[in-house]
Amino acid sequence: MILGLSLVQFTFLHVFLSLVGIGAGIFLVFGLLTSRRLSILTALFLVTTLFTNLTGFLFPFKGVTPGIILGILSTIVLIVAIVALYVKHLVGIWRSCAHHGFAGFRGDADRAAADLHPAHRARREKVQSGLGALRAG
């Protein structure tokens, strides 16, 4: 039992939070592309993503896994982004912190997709080789 839930129920809660965060994130991308500020969806994304991370730490694992390390790093970035947005109101260096925090999630997602799918991996290698040629020339 975890938080009074069976392991299956807790897993469903964890996945539900994750899916809500992903859904909110998709709508946030639409808002970014159309230059709309979607405050409620931003809060929903940040809260559900943070709780997804935190519930992930409660699963019964022995030792440190790569997922736990990524979860710790992701949680730190989320907390910095939340503080930058809601406590410091993106003033001064906090704007940069939030920007780099959100960009870091995008980069992590791109790297994860590239590692999981051969077509993405090939595209990334092609882009990196092209950038290398540009830097050398």
N, CA, C and O atoms as CSV, one atom per row, in Angstrom:
chain,resi,resn,atom,element,x,y,z
A,1,MET,N,N,0.837,-1.189,0.000
A,1,MET,CA,C,0.000,0.000,0.000
A,1,MET,C,C,0.880,1.250,0.000
A,1,MET,O,O,1.859,1.355,0.739
A,2,ILE,N,N,0.492,2.184,-0.854
A,2,ILE,CA,C,1.190,3.458,-0.946
A,2,ILE,C,C,0.134,4.557,-0.819
A,2,ILE,O,O,-0.788,4.633,-1.631
A,3,LEU,N,N,0.272,5.404,0.199
A,3,LEU,CA,C,-0.690,6.482,0.470
A,3,LEU,C,C,-2.114,5.946,0.592
A,3,LEU,O,O,-3.069,6.606,0.182
A,4,GLY,N,N,-2.251,4.752,1.155
A,4,GLY,CA,C,-3.563,4.153,1.348
A,4,GLY,C,C,-4.146,3.500,0.104
A,4,GLY,O,O,-5.286,3.037,0.129
A,5,LEU,N,N,-3.384,3.456,-0.982
A,5,LEU,CA,C,-3.839,2.853,-2.233
A,5,LEU,C,C,-3.052,1.576,-2.509
A,5,LEU,O,O,-1.892,1.455,-2.115
A,6,SER,N,N,-3.683,0.637,-3.179
A,6,SER,CA,C,-2.945,-0.547,-3.617
A,6,SER,C,C,-1.937,-0.121,-4.681
A,6,SER,O,O,-2.031,0.983,-5.218
A,7,LEU,N,N,-0.993,-0.972,-4.981
A,7,LEU,CA,C,0.021,-0.633,-5.981
A,7,LEU,C,C,-0.621,-0.347,-7.335
A,7,LEU,O,O,-0.190,0.563,-8.043
A,8,VAL,N,N,-1.647,-1.116,-7.702
A,8,VAL,CA,C,-2.337,-0.904,-8.982
A,8,VAL,C,C,-3.047,0.448,-8.981
A,8,VAL,O,O,-2.942,1.201,-9.949
A,9,GLN,N,N,-3.768,0.764,-7.906
A,9,GLN,CA,C,-4.457,2.050,-7.819
A,9,GLN,C,C,-3.470,3.214,-7.837
A,9,GLN,O,O,-3.714,4.232,-8.484
A,10,PHE,N,N,-2.364,3.058,-7.130
A,10,PHE,CA,C,-1.350,4.111,-7.099
A,10,PHE,C,C,-0.740,4.306,-8.483
A,10,PHE,O,O,-0.471,5.436,-8.892
A,11,THR,N,N,-0.525,3.218,-9.194
A,11,THR,CA,C,0.012,3.312,-10.560
A,11,THR,C,C,-0.967,4.051,-11.457
A,11,THR,O,O,-0.554,4.891,-12.257
A,12,PHE,N,N,-2.265,3.753,-11.339
A,12,PHE,CA,C,-3.274,4.472,-12.117
A,12,PHE,C,C,-3.266,5.963,-11.788
A,12,PHE,O,O,-3.373,6.790,-12.694
A,13,LEU,N,N,-3.141,6.318,-10.518
A,13,LEU,CA,C,-3.062,7.722,-10.116
A,13,LEU,C,C,-1.849,8.388,-10.759
A,13,LEU,O,O,-1.955,9.486,-11.306
A,14,HIS,N,N,-0.702,7.724,-10.694
A,14,HIS,CA,C,0.543,8.251,-11.267
A,14,HIS,C,C,0.385,8.469,-12.776
A,14,HIS,O,O,0.766,9.517,-13.297
A,15,VAL,N,N,-0.169,7.488,-13.468
A,15,VAL,CA,C,-0.355,7.599,-14.925
A,15,VAL,C,C,-1.379,8.675,-15.252
A,15,VAL,O,O,-1.194,9.425,-16.211
A,16,PHE,N,N,-2.462,8.767,-14.471
A,16,PHE,CA,C,-3.473,9.798,-14.698
A,16,PHE,C,C,-2.856,11.197,-14.583
A,16,PHE,O,O,-3.085,12.051,-15.439
A,17,LEU,N,N,-2.078,11.424,-13.529
A,17,LEU,CA,C,-1.412,12.722,-13.367
A,17,LEU,C,C,-0.501,13.010,-14.552
A,17,LEU,O,O,-0.448,14.136,-15.046
A,18,SER,N,N,0.207,11.993,-15.000
A,18,SER,CA,C,1.108,12.146,-16.136
A,18,SER,C,C,0.341,12.521,-17.403
A,18,SER,O,O,0.756,13.420,-18.135
A,19,LEU,N,N,-0.761,11.848,-17.661
A,19,LEU,CA,C,-1.547,12.126,-18.869
A,19,LEU,C,C,-2.178,13.513,-18.826
A,19,LEU,O,O,-2.241,14.195,-19.849
A,20,VAL,N,N,-2.643,13.935,-17.660
A,20,VAL,CA,C,-3.194,15.293,-17.527
A,20,VAL,C,C,-2.095,16.321,-17.810
A,20,VAL,O,O,-2.331,17.311,-18.502
A,21,GLY,N,N,-0.896,16.085,-17.272
A,21,GLY,CA,C,0.229,16.988,-17.535
A,21,GLY,C,C,0.605,17.036,-19.007
A,21,GLY,O,O,0.877,18.107,-19.548
A,22,ILE,N,N,0.620,15.877,-19.653
A,22,ILE,CA,C,0.931,15.833,-21.091
A,22,ILE,C,C,-0.136,16.587,-21.882
A,22,ILE,O,O,0.184,17.368,-22.779
A,23,GLY,N,N,-1.408,16.349,-21.544
A,23,GLY,CA,C,-2.484,17.053,-22.239
A,23,GLY,C,C,-2.398,18.559,-22.070
A,23,GLY,O,O,-2.556,19.307,-23.035
A,24,ALA,N,N,-2.147,19.004,-20.846
A,24,ALA,CA,C,-1.995,20.443,-20.596
A,24,ALA,C,C,-0.799,20.986,-21.371
A,24,ALA,O,O,-0.852,22.092,-21.909
A,25,GLY,N,N,0.282,20.205,-21.426
A,25,GLY,CA,C,1.476,20.633,-22.156
A,25,GLY,C,C,1.216,20.800,-23.648
A,25,GLY,O,O,1.751,21.714,-24.275
A,26,ILE,N,N,0.396,19.919,-24.216
A,26,ILE,CA,C,0.058,20.031,-25.643
A,26,ILE,C,C,-0.696,21.331,-25.897
A,26,ILE,O,O,-0.405,22.042,-26.859
A,27,PHE,N,N,-1.667,21.645,-25.033
A,27,PHE,CA,C,-2.405,22.895,-25.198
A,27,PHE,C,C,-1.507,24.109,-24.946
A,27,PHE,O,O,-1.703,25.155,-25.565
A,28,LEU,N,N,-0.534,23.987,-24.054
A,28,LEU,CA,C,0.399,25.089,-23.818
A,28,LEU,C,C,1.247,25.362,-25.052
A,28,LEU,O,O,1.524,26.520,-25.367
A,29,VAL,N,N,1.659,24.327,-25.745
A,29,VAL,CA,C,2.417,24.522,-26.988
A,29,VAL,C,C,1.564,25.297,-27.987
A,29,VAL,O,O,2.063,26.204,-28.652
A,30,PHE,N,N,0.283,24.949,-28.098
A,30,PHE,CA,C,-0.627,25.689,-28.967
A,30,PHE,C,C,-0.692,27.156,-28.536
A,30,PHE,O,O,-0.658,28.053,-29.378
A,31,GLY,N,N,-0.785,27.396,-27.234
A,31,GLY,CA,C,-0.809,28.767,-26.729
A,31,GLY,C,C,0.469,29.525,-27.051
A,31,GLY,O,O,0.423,30.708,-27.386
A,32,LEU,N,N,1.612,28.848,-26.951
A,32,LEU,CA,C,2.878,29.493,-27.291
A,32,LEU,C,C,2.936,29.842,-28.769
A,32,LEU,O,O,3.417,30.912,-29.141
A,33,LEU,N,N,2.447,28.940,-29.609
A,33,LEU,CA,C,2.481,29.183,-31.055
A,33,LEU,C,C,1.545,30.303,-31.471
A,33,LEU,O,O,1.794,30.968,-32.476
A,34,THR,N,N,0.480,30.524,-30.726
A,34,THR,CA,C,-0.476,31.579,-31.049
A,34,THR,C,C,-0.305,32.810,-30.164
A,34,THR,O,O,-1.143,33.712,-30.184
A,35,SER,N,N,0.774,32.851,-29.389
A,35,SER,CA,C,1.095,33.982,-28.505
A,35,SER,C,C,-0.021,34.268,-27.506
A,35,SER,O,O,-0.339,35.428,-27.241
A,36,ARG,N,N,-0.608,33.223,-26.958
A,36,ARG,CA,C,-1.637,33.383,-25.930
A,36,ARG,C,C,-1.088,32.894,-24.598
A,36,ARG,O,O,-0.419,31.864,-24.524
A,37,ARG,N,N,-1.379,33.640,-23.566
A,37,ARG,CA,C,-0.973,33.217,-22.230
A,37,ARG,C,C,-2.101,32.408,-21.616
A,37,ARG,O,O,-3.206,32.913,-21.414
A,38,LEU,N,N,-1.817,31.164,-21.325
A,38,LEU,CA,C,-2.818,30.245,-20.796
A,38,LEU,C,C,-2.452,29.934,-19.341
A,38,LEU,O,O,-1.863,28.892,-19.051
A,39,SER,N,N,-2.802,30.837,-18.444
A,39,SER,CA,C,-2.364,30.758,-17.049
A,39,SER,C,C,-2.860,29.508,-16.338
A,39,SER,O,O,-2.102,28.869,-15.608
A,40,ILE,N,N,-4.126,29.151,-16.545
A,40,ILE,CA,C,-4.679,27.983,-15.853
A,40,ILE,C,C,-4.005,26.711,-16.345
A,40,ILE,O,O,-3.673,25.834,-15.548
A,41,LEU,N,N,-3.804,26.606,-17.650
A,41,LEU,CA,C,-3.136,25.417,-18.192
A,41,LEU,C,C,-1.674,25.354,-17.765
A,41,LEU,O,O,-1.138,24.266,-17.555
A,42,THR,N,N,-1.029,26.502,-17.635
A,42,THR,CA,C,0.353,26.526,-17.156
A,42,THR,C,C,0.421,25.973,-15.740
A,42,THR,O,O,1.271,25.139,-15.428
A,43,ALA,N,N,-0.481,26.446,-14.888
A,43,ALA,CA,C,-0.513,25.949,-13.508
A,43,ALA,C,C,-0.837,24.462,-13.470
A,43,ALA,O,O,-0.224,23.711,-12.711
A,44,LEU,N,N,-1.796,24.035,-14.285
A,44,LEU,CA,C,-2.159,22.619,-14.333
A,44,LEU,C,C,-0.973,21.773,-14.782
A,44,LEU,O,O,-0.707,20.719,-14.205
A,45,PHE,N,N,-0.259,22.232,-15.811
A,45,PHE,CA,C,0.911,21.510,-16.297
A,45,PHE,C,C,1.978,21.385,-15.217
A,45,PHE,O,O,2.494,20.296,-14.962
A,46,LEU,N,N,2.300,22.504,-14.591
A,46,LEU,CA,C,3.359,22.492,-13.580
A,46,LEU,C,C,2.992,21.624,-12.379
A,46,LEU,O,O,3.824,20.857,-11.894
A,47,VAL,N,N,1.765,21.736,-11.899
A,47,VAL,CA,C,1.349,20.976,-10.711
A,47,VAL,C,C,1.281,19.484,-11.018
A,47,VAL,O,O,1.798,18.671,-10.251
A,48,THR,N,N,0.647,19.114,-12.136
A,48,THR,CA,C,0.529,17.681,-12.436
A,48,THR,C,C,1.883,17.065,-12.763
A,48,THR,O,O,2.137,15.912,-12.413
A,49,THR,N,N,2.746,17.809,-13.420
A,49,THR,CA,C,4.081,17.279,-13.714
A,49,THR,C,C,4.889,17.118,-12.432
A,49,THR,O,O,5.603,16.128,-12.265
A,50,LEU,N,N,4.780,18.083,-11.529
A,50,LEU,CA,C,5.477,17.975,-10.246
A,50,LEU,C,C,4.957,16.779,-9.448
A,50,LEU,O,O,5.744,16.006,-8.901
A,51,PHE,N,N,3.631,16.628,-9.380
A,51,PHE,CA,C,3.077,15.492,-8.633
A,51,PHE,C,C,3.362,14.158,-9.308
A,51,PHE,O,O,3.482,13.137,-8.630
A,52,THR,N,N,3.470,14.150,-10.626
A,52,THR,CA,C,3.890,12.922,-11.313
A,52,THR,C,C,5.298,12.540,-10.864
A,52,THR,O,O,5.566,11.376,-10.565
A,53,ASN,N,N,6.190,13.521,-10.818
A,53,ASN,CA,C,7.555,13.255,-10.339
A,53,ASN,C,C,7.545,12.751,-8.905
A,53,ASN,O,O,8.191,11.754,-8.582
A,54,LEU,N,N,6.807,13.448,-8.049
A,54,LEU,CA,C,6.816,13.095,-6.632
A,54,LEU,C,C,6.201,11.717,-6.384
A,54,LEU,O,O,6.712,10.957,-5.562
A,55,THR,N,N,5.118,11.385,-7.078
A,55,THR,CA,C,4.545,10.050,-6.900
A,55,THR,C,C,5.475,8.980,-7.461
A,55,THR,O,O,5.468,7.845,-6.984
A,56,GLY,N,N,6.266,9.324,-8.456
A,56,GLY,CA,C,7.224,8.360,-9.002
A,56,GLY,C,C,8.258,7.925,-7.983
A,56,GLY,O,O,8.755,6.800,-8.034
A,57,PHE,N,N,8.586,8.819,-7.052
A,57,PHE,CA,C,9.571,8.471,-6.015
A,57,PHE,C,C,8.999,7.499,-4.976
A,57,PHE,O,O,9.759,6.874,-4.237
A,58,LEU,N,N,7.691,7.367,-4.913
A,58,LEU,CA,C,7.073,6.525,-3.888
A,58,LEU,C,C,6.935,5.060,-4.293
A,58,LEU,O,O,6.563,4.221,-3.472
A,59,PHE,N,N,7.233,4.749,-5.558
A,59,PHE,CA,C,7.161,3.353,-5.979
A,59,PHE,C,C,8.242,2.550,-5.259
A,59,PHE,O,O,9.312,3.079,-4.960
A,60,PRO,N,N,7.966,1.266,-4.978
A,60,PRO,CA,C,8.910,0.453,-4.192
A,60,PRO,C,C,10.107,-0.044,-4.995
A,60,PRO,O,O,10.137,-1.206,-5.402
A,61,PHE,N,N,11.091,0.821,-5.226
A,61,PHE,CA,C,12.317,0.445,-5.913
A,61,PHE,C,C,13.439,0.293,-4.905
A,61,PHE,O,O,13.442,0.949,-3.863
A,62,LYS,N,N,14.374,-0.556,-5.210
A,62,LYS,CA,C,15.575,-0.730,-4.381
A,62,LYS,C,C,16.735,-0.048,-5.098
A,62,LYS,O,O,17.010,-0.348,-6.260
A,63,GLY,N,N,17.402,0.849,-4.427
A,63,GLY,CA,C,18.569,1.500,-5.004
A,63,GLY,C,C,18.204,2.679,-5.885
A,63,GLY,O,O,17.044,3.077,-5.983
A,64,VAL,N,N,19.225,3.224,-6.522
A,64,VAL,CA,C,19.065,4.379,-7.397
A,64,VAL,C,C,19.050,3.900,-8.840
A,64,VAL,O,O,19.928,3.154,-9.273
A,65,THR,N,N,18.034,4.343,-9.579
A,65,THR,CA,C,17.911,3.982,-10.987
A,65,THR,C,C,18.070,5.243,-11.838
A,65,THR,O,O,17.987,6.351,-11.308
A,66,PRO,N,N,18.297,5.098,-13.141
A,66,PRO,CA,C,18.351,6.287,-14.001
A,66,PRO,C,C,17.054,7.098,-13.947
A,66,PRO,O,O,17.086,8.324,-14.051
A,67,GLY,N,N,15.917,6.421,-13.785
A,67,GLY,CA,C,14.649,7.130,-13.674
A,67,GLY,C,C,14.578,7.996,-12.433
A,67,GLY,O,O,14.018,9.092,-12.470
A,68,ILE,N,N,15.133,7.522,-11.346
A,68,ILE,CA,C,15.136,8.311,-10.110
A,68,ILE,C,C,16.042,9.534,-10.267
A,68,ILE,O,O,15.692,10.628,-9.825
A,69,ILE,N,N,17.183,9.353,-10.884
A,69,ILE,CA,C,18.092,10.486,-11.116
A,69,ILE,C,C,17.419,11.522,-12.007
A,69,ILE,O,O,17.467,12.716,-11.713
A,70,LEU,N,N,16.786,11.072,-13.107
A,70,LEU,CA,C,16.086,11.996,-13.988
A,70,LEU,C,C,14.933,12.671,-13.255
A,70,LEU,O,O,14.677,13.858,-13.459
A,71,GLY,N,N,14.234,11.919,-12.400
A,71,GLY,CA,C,13.147,12.489,-11.610
A,71,GLY,C,C,13.625,13.572,-10.658
A,71,GLY,O,O,12.960,14.594,-10.490
A,72,ILE,N,N,14.777,13.353,-10.034
A,72,ILE,CA,C,15.339,14.364,-9.132
A,72,ILE,C,C,15.685,15.635,-9.909
A,72,ILE,O,O,15.340,16.738,-9.485
A,73,LEU,N,N,16.360,15.479,-11.034
A,73,LEU,CA,C,16.727,16.647,-11.849
A,73,LEU,C,C,15.482,17.365,-12.360
A,73,LEU,O,O,15.413,18.594,-12.331
A,74,SER,N,N,14.515,16.609,-12.822
A,74,SER,CA,C,13.274,17.194,-13.327
A,74,SER,C,C,12.520,17.939,-12.227
A,74,SER,O,O,11.966,19.011,-12.471
A,75,THR,N,N,12.497,17.383,-11.034
A,75,THR,CA,C,11.820,18.032,-9.911
A,75,THR,C,C,12.502,19.346,-9.546
A,75,THR,O,O,11.832,20.337,-9.260
A,76,ILE,N,N,13.820,19.355,-9.556
A,76,ILE,CA,C,14.560,20.592,-9.267
A,76,ILE,C,C,14.220,21.659,-10.298
A,76,ILE,O,O,13.957,22.807,-9.939
A,77,VAL,N,N,14.223,21.290,-11.576
A,77,VAL,CA,C,13.909,22.250,-12.639
A,77,VAL,C,C,12.472,22.749,-12.494
A,77,VAL,O,O,12.213,23.941,-12.659
A,78,LEU,N,N,11.546,21.855,-12.189
A,78,LEU,CA,C,10.149,22.264,-12.004
A,78,LEU,C,C,9.999,23.234,-10.837
A,78,LEU,O,O,9.285,24.231,-10.948
A,79,ILE,N,N,10.653,22.957,-9.740
A,79,ILE,CA,C,10.557,23.843,-8.573
A,79,ILE,C,C,11.136,25.220,-8.896
A,79,ILE,O,O,10.561,26.240,-8.516
A,80,VAL,N,N,12.262,25.253,-9.590
A,80,VAL,CA,C,12.851,26.541,-9.993
A,80,VAL,C,C,11.889,27.287,-10.921
A,80,VAL,O,O,11.703,28.495,-10.775
A,81,ALA,N,N,11.277,26.577,-11.871
A,81,ALA,CA,C,10.336,27.221,-12.786
A,81,ALA,C,C,9.105,27.745,-12.041
A,81,ALA,O,O,8.626,28.840,-12.340
A,82,ILE,N,N,8.595,26.992,-11.091
A,82,ILE,CA,C,7.434,27.428,-10.314
A,82,ILE,C,C,7.778,28.658,-9.480
A,82,ILE,O,O,6.999,29.609,-9.427
A,83,VAL,N,N,8.939,28.643,-8.832
A,83,VAL,CA,C,9.364,29.805,-8.040
A,83,VAL,C,C,9.551,31.015,-8.952
A,83,VAL,O,O,9.117,32.117,-8.616
A,84,ALA,N,N,10.197,30.816,-10.106
A,84,ALA,CA,C,10.436,31.927,-11.032
A,84,ALA,C,C,9.125,32.536,-11.518
A,84,ALA,O,O,9.005,33.756,-11.625
A,85,LEU,N,N,8.141,31.685,-11.812
A,85,LEU,CA,C,6.886,32.165,-12.380
A,85,LEU,C,C,5.943,32.756,-11.333
A,85,LEU,O,O,5.370,33.824,-11.549
A,86,TYR,N,N,5.778,32.072,-10.207
A,86,TYR,CA,C,4.740,32.468,-9.257
A,86,TYR,C,C,5.243,33.250,-8.047
A,86,TYR,O,O,4.472,33.992,-7.439
A,87,VAL,N,N,6.506,33.105,-7.683
A,87,VAL,CA,C,7.035,33.832,-6.526
A,87,VAL,C,C,7.808,35.068,-6.986
A,87,VAL,O,O,7.600,36.164,-6.467
A,88,LYS,N,N,8.686,34.890,-7.946
A,88,LYS,CA,C,9.524,35.995,-8.411
A,88,LYS,C,C,8.937,36.726,-9.622
A,88,LYS,O,O,9.489,37.740,-10.049
A,89,HIS,N,N,7.830,36.230,-10.181
A,89,HIS,CA,C,7.100,36.874,-11.273
A,89,HIS,C,C,7.980,37.186,-12.480
A,89,HIS,O,O,7.799,38.207,-13.143
A,90,LEU,N,N,8.922,36.308,-12.755
A,90,LEU,CA,C,9.809,36.401,-13.924
A,90,LEU,C,C,10.601,37.703,-13.983
A,90,LEU,O,O,10.877,38.210,-15.070
A,91,VAL,N,N,10.966,38.242,-12.835
A,91,VAL,CA,C,11.718,39.492,-12.769
A,91,VAL,C,C,13.206,39.175,-12.729
A,91,VAL,O,O,13.647,38.291,-11.994
A,92,GLY,N,N,13.975,39.911,-13.533
A,92,GLY,CA,C,15.435,39.774,-13.523
A,92,GLY,C,C,15.889,38.413,-14.003
A,92,GLY,O,O,15.412,37.900,-15.015
A,93,ILE,N,N,16.821,37.834,-13.260
A,93,ILE,CA,C,17.413,36.559,-13.651
A,93,ILE,C,C,16.402,35.421,-13.614
A,93,ILE,O,O,16.618,34.380,-14.236
A,94,TRP,N,N,15.297,35.609,-12.890
A,94,TRP,CA,C,14.290,34.556,-12.795
A,94,TRP,C,C,13.611,34.295,-14.134
A,94,TRP,O,O,13.153,33.179,-14.381
A,95,ARG,N,N,13.537,35.302,-15.002
A,95,ARG,CA,C,12.976,35.087,-16.346
A,95,ARG,C,C,13.853,34.099,-17.103
A,95,ARG,O,O,13.355,33.187,-17.763
A,96,SER,N,N,15.148,34.290,-17.000
A,96,SER,CA,C,16.091,33.384,-17.663
A,96,SER,C,C,16.013,31.980,-17.074
A,96,SER,O,O,16.075,30.991,-17.803
A,97,CYS,N,N,15.877,31.897,-15.748
A,97,CYS,CA,C,15.764,30.581,-15.089
A,97,CYS,C,C,14.547,29.825,-15.594
A,97,CYS,O,O,14.630,28.638,-15.907
A,98,ALA,N,N,13.413,30.519,-15.673
A,98,ALA,CA,C,12.192,29.864,-16.143
A,98,ALA,C,C,12.330,29.469,-17.602
A,98,ALA,O,O,11.936,28.369,-17.988
A,99,HIS,N,N,12.889,30.364,-18.420
A,99,HIS,CA,C,13.050,30.073,-19.848
A,99,HIS,C,C,13.930,28.847,-20.057
A,99,HIS,O,O,13.582,27.949,-20.823
A,100,HIS,N,N,15.064,28.813,-19.379
A,100,HIS,CA,C,15.967,27.674,-19.546
A,100,HIS,C,C,15.370,26.404,-18.945
A,100,HIS,O,O,15.621,25.307,-19.443
A,101,GLY,N,N,14.596,26.541,-17.896
A,101,GLY,CA,C,13.926,25.378,-17.318
A,101,GLY,C,C,12.933,24.763,-18.281
A,101,GLY,O,O,12.915,23.547,-18.467
A,102,PHE,N,N,12.098,25.604,-18.902
A,102,PHE,CA,C,11.119,25.081,-19.855
A,102,PHE,C,C,11.816,24.553,-21.101
A,102,PHE,O,O,11.402,23.532,-21.649
A,103,ALA,N,N,12.863,25.228,-21.555
A,103,ALA,CA,C,13.603,24.747,-22.724
A,103,ALA,C,C,14.292,23.422,-22.421
A,103,ALA,O,O,14.441,22.581,-23.308
A,104,GLY,N,N,14.711,23.233,-21.173
A,104,GLY,CA,C,15.337,21.970,-20.791
A,104,GLY,C,C,14.377,20.810,-20.923
A,104,GLY,O,O,14.778,19.721,-21.334
A,105,PHE,N,N,13.097,21.023,-20.579
A,105,PHE,CA,C,12.111,19.958,-20.748
A,105,PHE,C,C,11.959,19.613,-22.215
A,105,PHE,O,O,11.856,18.440,-22.573
A,106,ARG,N,N,11.944,20.631,-23.070
A,106,ARG,CA,C,11.801,20.374,-24.502
A,106,ARG,C,C,12.995,19.580,-25.011
A,106,ARG,O,O,12.839,18.650,-25.802
A,107,GLY,N,N,14.195,19.953,-24.553
A,107,GLY,CA,C,15.394,19.226,-24.976
A,107,GLY,C,C,15.401,17.797,-24.472
A,107,GLY,O,O,15.802,16.886,-25.197
A,108,ASP,N,N,14.959,17.586,-23.226
A,108,ASP,CA,C,14.886,16.226,-22.689
A,108,ASP,C,C,13.906,15.386,-23.482
A,108,ASP,O,O,14.172,14.216,-23.757
A,109,ALA,N,N,12.771,15.972,-23.856
A,109,ALA,CA,C,11.769,15.227,-24.623
A,109,ALA,C,C,12.312,14.864,-26.001
A,109,ALA,O,O,12.079,13.761,-26.494
A,110,ASP,N,N,13.038,15.795,-26.621
A,110,ASP,CA,C,13.619,15.514,-27.935
A,110,ASP,C,C,14.661,14.403,-27.846
A,110,ASP,O,O,14.699,13.509,-28.692
A,111,ARG,N,N,15.506,14.462,-26.817
A,111,ARG,CA,C,16.519,13.410,-26.656
A,111,ARG,C,C,15.879,12.063,-26.358
A,111,ARG,O,O,16.339,11.032,-26.849
A,112,ALA,N,N,14.823,12.066,-25.557
A,112,ALA,CA,C,14.141,10.806,-25.239
A,112,ALA,C,C,13.498,10.224,-26.488
A,112,ALA,O,O,13.584,9.019,-26.725
A,113,ALA,N,N,12.855,11.069,-27.290
A,113,ALA,CA,C,12.239,10.583,-28.527
A,113,ALA,C,C,13.301,10.045,-29.477
A,113,ALA,O,O,13.094,9.028,-30.139
A,114,ALA,N,N,14.436,10.730,-29.540
A,114,ALA,CA,C,15.513,10.281,-30.426
A,114,ALA,C,C,16.076,8.941,-29.979
A,114,ALA,O,O,16.428,8.104,-30.810
A,115,ASP,N,N,16.160,8.739,-28.688
A,115,ASP,CA,C,16.685,7.471,-28.190
A,115,ASP,C,C,15.701,6.332,-28.393
A,115,ASP,O,O,16.110,5.180,-28.534
A,116,LEU,N,N,14.413,6.636,-28.409
A,116,LEU,CA,C,13.406,5.588,-28.517
A,116,LEU,C,C,13.053,5.232,-29.953
A,116,LEU,O,O,12.656,4.097,-30.220
A,117,HIS,N,N,13.184,6.151,-30.867
A,117,HIS,CA,C,12.732,5.902,-32.235
A,117,HIS,C,C,13.899,6.065,-33.215
A,117,HIS,O,O,14.553,7.108,-33.227
A,118,PRO,N,N,14.163,5.045,-34.033
A,118,PRO,CA,C,15.306,5.104,-34.959
A,118,PRO,C,C,15.230,6.268,-35.944
A,118,PRO,O,O,16.262,6.848,-36.280
A,119,ALA,N,N,14.032,6.626,-36.417
A,119,ALA,CA,C,13.921,7.725,-37.375
A,119,ALA,C,C,14.326,9.045,-36.735
A,119,ALA,O,O,14.989,9.865,-37.370
A,120,HIS,N,N,13.931,9.258,-35.476
A,120,HIS,CA,C,14.322,10.480,-34.773
A,120,HIS,C,C,15.834,10.498,-34.534
A,120,HIS,O,O,16.477,11.541,-34.652
A,121,ARG,N,N,16.389,9.335,-34.200
A,121,ARG,CA,C,17.825,9.247,-33.954
A,121,ARG,C,C,18.595,9.605,-35.223
A,121,ARG,O,O,19.576,10.347,-35.173
A,122,ALA,N,N,18.143,9.072,-36.360
A,122,ALA,CA,C,18.814,9.357,-37.628
A,122,ALA,C,C,18.709,10.838,-37.977
A,122,ALA,O,O,19.668,11.431,-38.470
A,123,ARG,N,N,17.542,11.437,-37.721
A,123,ARG,CA,C,17.361,12.864,-38.009
A,123,ARG,C,C,18.277,13.709,-37.132
A,123,ARG,O,O,18.890,14.667,-37.603
A,124,ARG,N,N,18.365,13.344,-35.841
A,124,ARG,CA,C,19.226,14.107,-34.928
A,124,ARG,C,C,20.684,13.994,-35.351
A,124,ARG,O,O,21.410,14.988,-35.330
A,125,GLU,N,N,21.127,12.788,-35.737
A,125,GLU,CA,C,22.514,12.604,-36.178
A,125,GLU,C,C,22.797,13.414,-37.438
A,125,GLU,O,O,23.882,13.975,-37.592
A,126,LYS,N,N,21.810,13.474,-38.345
A,126,LYS,CA,C,21.973,14.250,-39.575
A,126,LYS,C,C,22.119,15.740,-39.249
A,126,LYS,O,O,22.976,16.425,-39.808
A,127,VAL,N,N,21.277,16.227,-38.345
A,127,VAL,CA,C,21.347,17.640,-37.948
A,127,VAL,C,C,22.682,17.926,-37.271
A,127,VAL,O,O,23.322,18.937,-37.563
A,128,GLN,N,N,23.109,17.037,-36.363
A,128,GLN,CA,C,24.366,17.257,-35.659
A,128,GLN,C,C,25.559,17.222,-36.605
A,128,GLN,O,O,26.503,17.992,-36.430
A,129,SER,N,N,25.531,16.341,-37.605
A,129,SER,CA,C,26.648,16.300,-38.554
A,129,SER,C,C,26.658,17.557,-39.413
A,129,SER,O,O,27.726,18.060,-39.764
A,130,GLY,N,N,25.463,18.074,-39.760
A,130,GLY,CA,C,25.391,19.317,-40.510
A,130,GLY,C,C,25.886,20.498,-39.715
A,130,GLY,O,O,26.547,21.383,-40.261
A,131,LEU,N,N,25.573,20.526,-38.416
A,131,LEU,CA,C,26.066,21.595,-37.556
A,131,LEU,C,C,27.580,21.512,-37.403
A,131,LEU,O,O,28.273,22.529,-37.369
A,132,GLY,N,N,28.075,20.296,-37.312
A,132,GLY,CA,C,29.535,20.125,-37.208
A,132,GLY,C,C,30.243,20.648,-38.452
A,132,GLY,O,O,31.307,21.258,-38.352
A,133,ALA,N,N,29.654,20.411,-39.624
A,133,ALA,CA,C,30.241,20.889,-40.868
A,133,ALA,C,C,30.193,22.419,-40.916
A,133,ALA,O,O,31.139,23.053,-41.383
A,134,LEU,N,N,29.096,23.014,-40.436
A,134,LEU,CA,C,28.997,24.464,-40.419
A,134,LEU,C,C,30.021,25.088,-39.482
A,134,LEU,O,O,30.610,26.122,-39.796
A,135,ARG,N,N,30.232,24.460,-38.337
A,135,ARG,CA,C,31.201,24.992,-37.372
A,135,ARG,C,C,32.628,24.872,-37.898
A,135,ARG,O,O,33.462,25.743,-37.653
A,136,ALA,N,N,32.902,23.788,-38.622
A,136,ALA,CA,C,34.262,23.566,-39.132
A,136,ALA,C,C,34.566,24.506,-40.295
A,136,ALA,O,O,35.717,24.892,-40.495
A,137,GLY,N,N,33.538,24.878,-41.065
A,137,GLY,CA,C,33.734,25.681,-42.273
A,137,GLY,C,C,33.778,27.104,-41.976
A,137,GLY,O,O,33.938,27.919,-42.885
